[in-house]
């Protein structure tokens, strides 16, 4: 546990996270940010590609769980459509929602990773919680203020080499 803004793993997309990558680190629970990690900021249902990725993960014994800061019904609607449990209003980087998800799944911190698109919420929250942090590139920039935040995060993203995948 500690205050660190440097991710443990850096990938370009959620689809670069593989069961093999997680299993090699002893990870069997993957917590997922929703907005700009799994889907753009909108009410879009999960894509076919996302469903195929979920099936591959679950077939390999990886449990998926959405941990979102959103306070709208978006997380509930998306998670139910996607077929995975969720927590909304998680208040990342606070570890409260993250720890609740881990305990609810009956896992340990050492078996858990969190994948998200933001350093100051997802990576920091994972690192404070003592779990593996995975940073992904944001799917889409929707406004200048969010783009500025991502720009400020660049040095922290670059402190970790991009993860090499076999795909």
PyMOL commands that set and color helices and strands:
alter all, ss='L'
color gray80, all
select helices_A, chain A and resi 14-16+19-23+48-59+74-82+95-104+109-111+119-129+144-158
alter helices_A, ss='H'
color red, helices_A
select strands_A, chain A and resi 9-10+29-32+63-67+85-87+112-116+132-135
alter strands_A, ss='S'
color yellow, strands_A
deselect
rebuild
show_as cartoon
